[in-house]
Amino acid sequence: MMMLPSGVRVHIAVGVTDMRKGLDGLAMLVQGVLAEDPFSGHLFAFRGRKANLIKIIYWDGNGLCLFTKRLDQGGFIWPQIDDPGGKIVLSSAQLSMLVEGIDWRAPERVWRPEKAG
């Protein structure tokens, strides 16, 4: 599981984003559309139209960082909200599932003990 420092939030930009954008273009979307500070140290995630590519940007204290992942099969589960500029905040556990291509909204628990001991 991906562990984030205390106080770091994960913002998911709802809808689709032009994946040709790089660090500067995505930082401008964070500032202009999401109305957040791209230099806050929080993570901001964007998904392309095909749903198989995500980009996450964050400020590490001395520069913007870009994480990109493309799934070879399937797609990333993304919020379906029609609010332009909308965002959803995820926990670090939900982000870990999202990056792995798992449905973070309703993860399936595969094992549960029947009794203690």
C-alpha positions, 0 to 999 in steps of 0.5 A: 500500500502507498503511504503518504505523509500525514496531511497530504491529500489526494485530489482526483479531477473528475472528467477527462483531461487532455493527456498531452498536457505536461507539468505546467499545463496540469499545474495550471488546471489545478490552479485555474479549474480545481481552484487549488494550489499546485504547490501545496504538497498535495497530489492531483490526479488526472485521467485521459479519455481512453481511461487507460492513462493517468497523470499525478502531479505533486510538489515535493518542496523544490520542484513539481513531480509527474507520475504517469501510468498506463494500463495495458489492459482495462482502465482506471475507475474514475468518478462520473460527475459532470461538474466541470472543475469538480474534484474528489478527495481520496485516502492513500489506500484508495489511491493505491487501489486506483493506481493498481486498476482496482475499483477503489469505490467498492473494493472486494474483500476476498477473505474474512476469518470465520472465527477467532483462534 
